[in-house]
């Protein structure tokens, strides 16, 4: 049972890391697409970067959560 739990945590960490990459890529795309001209799009891009940072924190905590 402990091995299954560790496997699930590793899979969750991989998906969190993919989410972080996706959020960062979305933020970069929005900035590249001209977000500096529109405040609402700029705010969304910044929020995507913050989400990416939080996903990295979740990934690290899940990955190091081995007992």
N, C-alpha and C positions, 0 to 999 in steps of 0.2 A: 504494500500500500504506500509505503514511503517513496518507493521508486516511481510509482505512478504520479504522486504529488510533485516530485522533483521534475518529472517530464512535463507535466502540465505547466509548472512555473517557467521552465525553459521555453516552451512553446509560446506562453504569454509574453515572455521577454522579447522573443523574436518579433511577434506581432506589434508590440509596443515600439520596438526599434523601427520597424517598417512604417508605423504611424508617424514617428518622429521625422523620418526621411520624407514622407509624403507631405507633412505639414510644412517643413522647411522648404521643400520644392514649391509648394503652393505659394508660400510667402515670397520666395524669390521671383516666381513667375508674375505675381501681382505687382511687385516692385518694378520688374523689367517691363511690364505692359503699360507702365505709365501711372502707377498709383500715386505718385507725388502730386498729381494734378487734382486728385479727388480725395478728400479727407476720409470719406467712409471706406473706400477701398484701402487706403493707407492703414486705417485702424484695423481692418480685417487682416491685412498682411502682418501687422505687429502681433495681433492675437494668435495668428498661425505660428509665428516664431516662438511665442510664449508656450503654446501648446506643444511644440516640438521640444522645447527645453523640459517641460514637465514629463513628456514621454520618455526622454532620456533618463530622468530621475527615476521613473517607474521601472524602466528597463534595468537600471543598475541595482535597484533594491530587489527586484525579482531575481535577477541573475545571482546576486550574492546571498540570497535567502536560503541557501542550502544549509541543512542541519547536519 
